[in-house]
Amino acid sequence: MIRQATACDADAILNVWLLASLQAHDFIPAAFWWQQQEAMRARYLPAAQIWVCERQGEVQGFVALVEDYIAALFVRPDCQQSGIGRALLDTAKQQRNKLTLKVYCKNDIAVNFYCDQGFSIIAEGTDAATSQPELYMEYRAGDKDRTQGPLWQHDSVINS
């Protein structure tokens, strides 16, 4: 079941975020993610509209929107590949006609997921906090044909 998050979900959301961040971003030192937990709790999560996927009484994933920006979309590692990420993204698409996000170039699984879900790469940059290269992606309702062609590979070159 997907529902809007409540204050009672904060610990579960942070747990999902940490576990998924450690798995998906193994190219960044784990200490970075551990150090970001309080900022997530105090600053980032309160600024977002959040929906959670709850199954069997447990939060298994969440999506956080700040206006048209997907600030976070994470699924617990043991619950991935079960349609939760797609369902959460579909919920975000129902809320907005346009969505933007940033994703690390080295996170091939996420980049390919977003491309498959109708997002296009619009620019490339560098994350200030980690110095990792990242992609800026965008989704616009009705632009489903934009994803034709090869999926992203992190060793590709994008000229912005």
Secondary structure, DSSP 4 states (H G I P E B T S, - for coil): -EEE--GGGHHHHHHHHHHHHHHHTTTS-HHHHHHTHHHIIIIIGGGSEEEEEEETTEEEEEEEEETTEEEEEEE-GGGTTSSHHHHHHHHHHHH-SEEEEEEETT-HHHHHHHHHTT-EEEEEEE-TTT--EEEEEEEETT-GGGG-SPPP-TTS----
